[in-house]
């Protein structure tokens, strides 16, 4: 599952990571990996907190990841470390 998530992040990284002058090209893979791990951790926290229905809804396309408050926190922390 992590590999699938990693590929999704890579495929959608675009301007946010790959074409971002603040991220040196040699660090792109590390940033993408960190973003994927952050999303995975947020999913685990949501499931562990009893929000399985919301996670399934998010992954099922009924709401976007960025619109899910639990996921938005994880996504916003990607560049924090």
Secondary structure, DSSP 8 states (H G I E B T S, - for coil): -HHHHHHHHHHH-HHHHTT-TTS-GGGHHHHHHHHHHHHHHHHHHHHHTT-HHHHHHHHTTSS-GGGSHHHHHHHHTGGG-
